[in-house]
Structure formats: C-alpha cells, structure tokens
Amino acid sequence: MKICSVAILLLLSLLCQAQVNPQDVTIVRDQWGVPHIHGKTDADAAYGLAWAEAEDCFPIMQETLLATKGQLASVKGKEGAIQDFIAFLIDTKGAVDDQMDGAMSPEFRKVAEAYVQGINDYAAQNPKEVYRKKVFPVSVEDLMEGYILSLTFMTNVQYDLIRIFENLFGEEQSPLASGSNGIAVSSSRTVGGDTYLVANSHQPLKGPYAWYEAHVVSDEGWNMLGGTFPSAPTIFVGANPNLAWTHTVNYPDLTDVYELEMHPTNKLQYKYDGEWKTLEKRRHTSMVKVLGPFKIPVPKTFYWSEYGPTVKNKNGFFSIRFPARWAIKAAEQWFRMNKASSKEEFMEAVEIQGLPGLNIIYADKEDNIFFLGNGLFPYRDPAYNWMDVLPGNTSRTKWAPEFMPLDSLVMVSDPKCGYVYNSNNTPFDCTAPDENPLAKDYPKTIGYLQGNTARASRFQELMAEHDKLSYEQMLDIKYDLSYPSIKSTRTLQNLHVLFNLSPEKYPDLADIIAVLKKWDYSTDVKNMQAAAFTVSVQYLLKYMFKAGLLDKNNDLQESTYADALRFSKKHLMRHFGKLEVELGKVQVHKRGDVEFGIWGAPEVLAAMYTLPGKKGKFESFSGDSYILIARFTDEGVVLETVNCYGASSRKKSPHYTDQMEMFVKQERKPMTLDWQKVMKEAKRQYHPGE
C-alpha cells in the first residue's frame, strides 16, 4: 500500500508541470549497452538521458540527491555523513535560492525540467528502488544544488576543509582523487593531416563522480557523445560532429580561508571593520545508518560569518569563501558547449563563465585547437597573500562574487608547434616550451598553479621524439606507463630522494633499495620491480592526506621516504613472500567476480590509483577511467571510447563488467554519431517505461 501511494503522489506532482511524452523519446542500446538517446526536442532528449541513467545507475543518482538534502548518511553511514555536513555547511540550498532568478534561459529551463521529469517518472514506476521517498519528486532547484556540491569538490575546496575541519574526515576517507590528461594535436603535427583530441580523465572509477557514457541526439541539433555523471542532463566531455573537448582538474587558488578575530569575552562575536558582529549559529543533525534499518543522530554545529561558512576548531574560528558557490550557470554552459557547431559558438558558451574551475582542451573539424586555464577568479586586493590564511576582520579581504573576464585567463590557441595539452600541471606549460605563456603576464591574485606533474614532463619528453604523430604514436603516448627521466611530481618535488636512499645509512632497507635500483621506471603489468615503488606510494599518499599536503608542492623529509620504503618491504614480504613480484599480482582491476591485473601508478600518463583490498592486493579506485579519442578527418569525426567497467552499475546487467578486459588491454571500441548507423547496429530500441 505504501509503495502504491508513493507512486501515485509522484505521478500527481508531475501533472502540474509541462510533460514530455515518452513516445517522443527513443533509447537505443548498442552491443556494449551504451545508450543512444533520440528526442524530437532537446527537452525530449534530456528526459531520455535521465531515464537511461536511472536504468543503469539509479542508486548512484540518488546518492547525489541525498547528499544535497543532507540525507546520504541514512543510506551510506559515516561516509555519507561527511557529504551531508559539507552540503549543509556550504549551504547549497541557500546558494541556489539566492541565484535561481535569471540563472537559466527559457530554453534550458525546459531541458532541466524534462530531465527531472525523467528522474521522477522512473522513481514513480520503480518505487522499490527508491531509498527515501521524501527525496522525490526532484525539482530543478535540487538539480542545481547537486551541481554546486559537485563543483565544490571538483575545484578542490575539500583540501582546505580537511585542514580546518580536523576530525570530521576519518583516516579511511580521502578526498576525490582528481587528475586527467587532455591533448589536442592539429593537422600540422599529424601524419595524414587529421586533428586529434584525447579525453583522458582520471576520475574515481565508482560512485557519483564516475563517468557514464551516453549519446544524446535531438531534432533541434543536439548530437553529442561522451562522458557525464549520473544525475546530470548534459554530456561533460566528448565530441559532436564538429568539435570535441575535455577537461582537466586545475589547482589555482579557488578557496580562501579566513581566521576570525573573536571577542575576548563575548562568545560568537567577531570583529569586522572595527565592529563586533555575531556569528549565525547553524546546526545540522545527520541520521547515520549503523546497522540494517537502525540509524543514530549525529549533530554538528557550524556557523556563518560575513565571509560565509564558518567552522570552529581548537585554534579558533575559520571562515571559507570559494567561487564554486556561484556556479549555478555551469549546467547551461555545458548544454551550450554540447550544441556548439563551431569554435565561435563554443567560445560564446564558455563566456557564460559558469564553470568555477576545470581547464578546457579543445579541437574541431576546422583544425582549431586551444587550451584554456579556466576558472572563476574574483578581484582580490593585491596587498594580501591570498595563498595564506587571511585576516577575517576586514571587508578588504571579502571579495564580491564578480569574476575576471575570460580574456584575463591563460589561453593558447593554434600554436605553431601544433599541440596543446594539460596533465594537471601549471598552465604555463601547456604547449611547446618556446610558445608557453609567461606567469608574469597574469595577475598574481589568480593564484595559478606553479610546478609540473610527472605526467606533463613525460608527455613533453615523448612529444619531442616526433616531428609528426601517427595515430598509433598518439596512442603510445596516451597509454605510456613510464616515469620521466626527472624524478619529481608536483606534490612530491623531491621524489628523487626515494631512489637515492643509501643502503649504508638504511641497512634494513638495503634489499628493497637494490630492487628500486634495478627498476626501469615502467609500470607495465608484468614489471617485477614496480610494486616496490607503488606500495611505497600508498604510504606517501596516506601521509600527505593526514598532514593536509595533498594539494601542496612538497619536499618531504628523507626519513619519510625511508618509512615509505619500509612499509613497502613489510607489505610485500608479508603478503607475497618476496620483494620482486609482478605488478599485476599486487594491484588489480576488480568488479564483482571479475578481476584483472592492472598496469599504471600515480603520475604515469596511464595513471592508476589503488586502495587496499583483500589478501594484500590493492584495487583500482581512480585514474584512467573513461577514455575518448576523436579524430577529425576529411570523412568526418572518428570516435573510439572505452569505460573502465561497463555501461551499467547494476550487478545483474551483462554490461556491468563487459568492457573490463578491453580496458586493461588498453583497447577501445568504435563509436558513432550517425543515427542511421546507430539504428542499424542497435541491439535493443524502446521508449522510456517500456
């Protein structure tokens, strides 16, 4: 009876909105289960995308919705409580309420409404899958809250939150592993004169921020294939018949932390411009699942100051301010980027400036390529050091939500060398060395990242070996598994210390030091010495996380590197009985009952991050995930893609693991934007609800 009443209420609520007719939407599944969605209108297509996402990922879609409503802990336990608290702290609801008026065009409003109708219709027709009935019906405002929460994480606000939260994050938690490679090569640099775009994001392999592949087509000109996240109404990275782009996470200064000057006796009063103001007290109780249906209330008190979200720790009160809170136009910007048919139209979409971070690497059929060091950068008073904790007692450090125009940002278009790229490194190394932009030409208050990643150094080494790239050589670069000659990364600038530890100084490590000396710096799955290094990295990543250093440029102590190698030796001997063991025996790519040895390591081009699994193995959790390669040829755009597991997160689906073997073999499947070919090769076609 309760299930029926939930469905009836949801259906009644939808009757008040303009409705998409599911018969105007066609979903085609190819041999890999990837959805190709056609609608008469853009709104119809968005409805179909929502339905397809729900068919494959409804539990994951609900995680984002629950987090924005502060209810994820009721399903995910302590892990969910962290996201509940963050959503409440940054006040996603308040941000949307403040910005919703005029935030989207009437055209995109129809798309957003159709998308949430698709989610609500699916929930109404599948009530047994609903985690919490009070979450539904979903509104457009809920959708926008999800964007702000996701973009907050994708612009690395979590690193400053970790530093000021202290005990909110447990040791077993880690922030989103965020990386990516983006490469665009023009015809002047390719054998055969094609233009290449490599979209190679390093996202989590599972969960709300794992890539979902889809192809969206409408009679109103939308024809886009690529990767998105479940609970998003557009494609985020990919290609249409005219152009392609990808994003990489960047690390400019997108968060400001303020230490408040508190009154010596009056609680919760802080000085601001010579006056004493009172912090607004905000309390959130998360109902945390502990066992089966049992939940316990976990309260947490936060505050709000002139600067925004505020937290108390043992050192005082700290406020945080970040542009992602003003990112409500991101959804429409991505929609406009999807529908752009030329570089000019694409740039018109980018000028919306809805994305608070994320670099853009672009290529098109007219042989244009560019790199944009993108972000929302406020006008900051240059008298202050914005990379440090700021004084929280003056309006001079409270910037207004007005951001520098696009022409203030790093952008390199059509360089003579014929390529642009980014591997989460400084934007001042995005093309050939003699054509790179110079840091001195840009405002210091932007706080652009300084320093390179090992992936960036390796990419430049490999590019220097070729006057022109064949497609096969481009693939060799993308899938490269070796570290560069210079042993340093952006976060471990003195990594070379690990490889130069003295066996005389550390006699207990002499044997594993000898293993590293033999290593050729390859992370191929059969390599016998790589595991000694990759297990050491497990220690170093955990150390930096606990110390709040994951987003910093670090020179670690020699003793820390020795401890990392000591950890590696102990682990390998305990679980494998030897120090030289195939990398694929130590780290695996696993889902359900399917398991393969996996190549890669942090900071090689084909990157892979792992977490402890069973029997001493480490299981992939982030890194190479969804890969799309576009070639613009005289005959049109040619696409190849692969996802790390499959098209569905449903365990009973035949597409739960069917791309895994192809993924670990570094192979891809051909894809098409031609709807007639899609229909000809269809394995199943249907209307939503059938």
Secondary structure as the mmCIF struct_conf table of DSSP 4:
data_model
#
loop_
_struct_conf.conf_type_id
_struct_conf.id
_struct_conf.beg_label_comp_id
_struct_conf.beg_label_asym_id
_struct_conf.beg_label_seq_id
_struct_conf.end_label_comp_id
_struct_conf.end_label_asym_id
_struct_conf.end_label_seq_id
HELX_RH_AL_P HELX_RH_AL_P1 LYS A 2 LEU A 14
TURN_TY1_P TURN_TY1_P1 LEU A 15 CYS A 16
BEND BEND1 GLN A 17 GLN A 17
HELX_RH_3T_P HELX_RH_3T_P1 PRO A 22 ASP A 24
STRN STRN1 VAL A 25 ARG A 29
TURN_TY1_P TURN_TY1_P2 GLN A 31 TRP A 32
STRN STRN2 PRO A 35 GLY A 39
BEND BEND2 LYS A 40 THR A 41
HELX_RH_AL_P HELX_RH_AL_P2 ASP A 42 THR A 68
TURN_TY1_P TURN_TY1_P3 LYS A 69 GLY A 70
TURN_TY1_P TURN_TY1_P4 LEU A 72 LEU A 72
HELX_RH_AL_P HELX_RH_AL_P3 ALA A 73 LYS A 76
TURN_TY1_P TURN_TY1_P5 GLY A 77 GLY A 77
HELX_RH_AL_P HELX_RH_AL_P4 LYS A 78 ILE A 90
TURN_TY1_P TURN_TY1_P6 ASP A 91 ASP A 91
HELX_RH_AL_P HELX_RH_AL_P5 THR A 92 GLN A 99
TURN_TY1_P TURN_TY1_P7 ASP A 101 GLY A 102
BEND BEND3 ALA A 103 MET A 104
HELX_RH_AL_P HELX_RH_AL_P6 PRO A 106 GLN A 125
HELX_RH_3T_P HELX_RH_3T_P2 PRO A 127 GLU A 129
BEND BEND4 TYR A 131 TYR A 131
HELX_RH_3T_P HELX_RH_3T_P3 LYS A 133 VAL A 135
BEND BEND5 PRO A 137 PRO A 137
HELX_RH_AL_P HELX_RH_AL_P7 VAL A 140 MET A 154
TURN_TY1_P TURN_TY1_P8 THR A 155 ASN A 156
HELX_RH_AL_P HELX_RH_AL_P8 VAL A 157 PHE A 165
BEND BEND6 GLU A 166 GLU A 166
TURN_TY1_P TURN_TY1_P9 ASN A 167 LEU A 168
BEND BEND7 PHE A 169 PHE A 169
TURN_TY1_P TURN_TY1_P10 GLU A 171 GLU A 172
HELX_LH_PP_P HELX_LH_PP_P1 PRO A 175 ALA A 177
STRN STRN3 ASN A 181 VAL A 185
HELX_RH_3T_P HELX_RH_3T_P4 SER A 187 ARG A 189
STRN STRN4 THR A 190 THR A 190
TURN_TY1_P TURN_TY1_P11 VAL A 191 GLY A 192
BEND BEND8 GLY A 193 GLY A 193
STRN STRN5 THR A 195 PRO A 204
BEND BEND9 LEU A 205 GLY A 207
TURN_TY1_P TURN_TY1_P12 PRO A 208 TYR A 209
BEND BEND10 ALA A 210 ALA A 210
STRN STRN6 TYR A 212 SER A 218
TURN_TY1_P TURN_TY1_P13 ASP A 219 GLU A 220
BEND BEND11 GLY A 221 GLY A 221
STRN STRN7 ASN A 223 THR A 228
TURN_TY1_P TURN_TY1_P14 PRO A 230 SER A 231
BEND BEND12 PRO A 233 THR A 234
BEND BEND13 PHE A 236 PHE A 236
STRN STRN8 VAL A 237 ALA A 239
BEND BEND14 PRO A 241 ASN A 242
STRN STRN9 LEU A 243 THR A 248
BEND BEND15 PRO A 252 PRO A 252
STRN STRN10 ASP A 256 LEU A 260
STRN STRN11 MET A 262 MET A 262
BEND BEND16 PRO A 264 ASN A 266
TURN_TY1_P TURN_TY1_P15 LYS A 267 LEU A 268
STRN STRN12 GLN A 269 TYR A 272
TURN_TY1_P TURN_TY1_P16 ASP A 273 GLY A 274
STRN STRN13 GLU A 275 THR A 278
HELX_LH_PP_P HELX_LH_PP_P2 LEU A 279 LEU A 279
STRN STRN14 GLU A 280 LEU A 291
TURN_TY1_P TURN_TY1_P17 GLY A 292 PRO A 293
STRN STRN15 PHE A 294 TRP A 304
BEND BEND17 GLU A 306 GLY A 308
STRN STRN16 PRO A 309 ASN A 313
TURN_TY1_P TURN_TY1_P18 LYS A 314 ASN A 315
STRN STRN17 GLY A 316 ARG A 321
HELX_RH_3T_P HELX_RH_3T_P5 PRO A 323 TRP A 326
TURN_TY1_P TURN_TY1_P19 ILE A 328 LYS A 329
HELX_RH_AL_P HELX_RH_AL_P9 ALA A 330 LYS A 339
BEND BEND18 SER A 342 SER A 342
HELX_RH_AL_P HELX_RH_AL_P10 LYS A 343 VAL A 350
TURN_TY1_P TURN_TY1_P20 GLU A 351 ILE A 352
BEND BEND19 PRO A 356 GLY A 357
STRN STRN18 ASN A 359 ASP A 364
TURN_TY1_P TURN_TY1_P21 LYS A 365 GLU A 366
STRN STRN19 ILE A 369 LEU A 372
STRN STRN20 PRO A 378 PRO A 378
TURN_TY1_P TURN_TY1_P22 PRO A 382 ALA A 383
BEND BEND20 TYR A 384 TYR A 384
TURN_TY1_P TURN_TY1_P23 TRP A 386 MET A 387
BEND BEND21 ASP A 388 ASP A 388
HELX_LH_PP_P HELX_LH_PP_P3 VAL A 389 VAL A 389
STRN STRN21 LEU A 390 GLY A 392
BEND BEND22 ASN A 393 ASN A 393
HELX_RH_3T_P HELX_RH_3T_P6 SER A 395 THR A 397
BEND BEND23 PRO A 401 PRO A 401
STRN STRN22 PHE A 403 PHE A 403
HELX_RH_3T_P HELX_RH_3T_P7 LEU A 406 SER A 408
BEND BEND24 LEU A 409 LEU A 409
STRN STRN23 MET A 411 SER A 413
BEND BEND25 ASP A 414 ASP A 414
TURN_TY1_P TURN_TY1_P24 LYS A 416 CYS A 417
BEND BEND26 GLY A 418 GLY A 418
STRN STRN24 TYR A 419 ASN A 422
BEND BEND27 SER A 423 ASN A 425
TURN_TY1_P TURN_TY1_P25 PRO A 427 PHE A 428
BEND BEND28 ASP A 429 THR A 431
HELX_RH_3T_P HELX_RH_3T_P8 PRO A 433 GLU A 435
HELX_RH_3T_P HELX_RH_3T_P9 ALA A 439 ASP A 441
BEND BEND29 TYR A 442 TYR A 442
HELX_RH_3T_P HELX_RH_3T_P10 LYS A 444 ILE A 446
BEND BEND30 GLY A 451 GLY A 451
HELX_RH_AL_P HELX_RH_AL_P11 ALA A 454 MET A 463
TURN_TY1_P TURN_TY1_P26 ALA A 464 GLU A 465
BEND BEND31 ASP A 467 LYS A 468
STRN STRN25 LEU A 469 LEU A 469
HELX_RH_AL_P HELX_RH_AL_P12 TYR A 471 LYS A 478
TURN_TY1_P TURN_TY1_P27 TYR A 479 TYR A 479
STRN STRN26 SER A 482 SER A 482
BEND BEND32 SER A 485 ILE A 486
BEND BEND33 ARG A 490 THR A 491
TURN_TY1_P TURN_TY1_P28 GLN A 493 ASN A 494
HELX_RH_3T_P HELX_RH_3T_P11 LEU A 495 ASN A 500
TURN_TY1_P TURN_TY1_P29 PRO A 503 LYS A 505
HELX_RH_3T_P HELX_RH_3T_P12 PRO A 507 LEU A 509
HELX_RH_AL_P HELX_RH_AL_P13 ALA A 510 LYS A 518
BEND BEND34 TYR A 521 TYR A 521
STRN STRN27 SER A 522 SER A 522
TURN_TY1_P TURN_TY1_P30 VAL A 525 LYS A 526
BEND BEND35 MET A 528 GLN A 529
HELX_RH_AL_P HELX_RH_AL_P14 ALA A 530 LYS A 546
TURN_TY1_P TURN_TY1_P31 ALA A 547 GLY A 548
TURN_TY1_P TURN_TY1_P32 LEU A 550 ASP A 551
BEND BEND36 LYS A 552 LYS A 552
HELX_RH_AL_P HELX_RH_AL_P15 GLU A 558 PHE A 576
BEND BEND37 GLY A 577 LEU A 579
HELX_RH_AL_P HELX_RH_AL_P16 LEU A 583 VAL A 586
STRN STRN28 GLN A 587 ARG A 591
TURN_TY1_P TURN_TY1_P33 GLY A 592 ASP A 593
STRN STRN29 VAL A 594 GLY A 597
TURN_TY1_P TURN_TY1_P34 PRO A 602 GLU A 603
BEND BEND38 VAL A 604 ALA A 606
STRN STRN30 MET A 608 PRO A 612
BEND BEND39 LYS A 614 LYS A 614
TURN_TY1_P TURN_TY1_P35 LYS A 615 GLY A 616
STRN STRN31 PHE A 618 THR A 633
TURN_TY1_P TURN_TY1_P36 ASP A 634 GLU A 635
STRN STRN32 GLY A 636 VAL A 642
BEND BEND40 CYS A 644 TYR A 645
BEND BEND41 ALA A 647 ALA A 647
TURN_TY1_P TURN_TY1_P37 LYS A 651 LYS A 652
BEND BEND42 SER A 653 SER A 653
TURN_TY1_P TURN_TY1_P38 PRO A 654 HIS A 655
BEND BEND43 TYR A 656 THR A 657
TURN_TY1_P TURN_TY1_P39 ASP A 658 GLN A 659
HELX_RH_AL_P HELX_RH_AL_P17 MET A 660 VAL A 664
TURN_TY1_P TURN_TY1_P40 LYS A 665 GLN A 666
STRN STRN33 LYS A 669 MET A 671
HELX_RH_AL_P HELX_RH_AL_P18 TRP A 675 LYS A 680
TURN_TY1_P TURN_TY1_P41 GLU A 681 GLU A 681
BEND BEND44 LYS A 683 LYS A 683
STRN STRN34 ARG A 684 TYR A 686
TURN_TY1_P TURN_TY1_P42 PRO A 688 GLY A 689
#
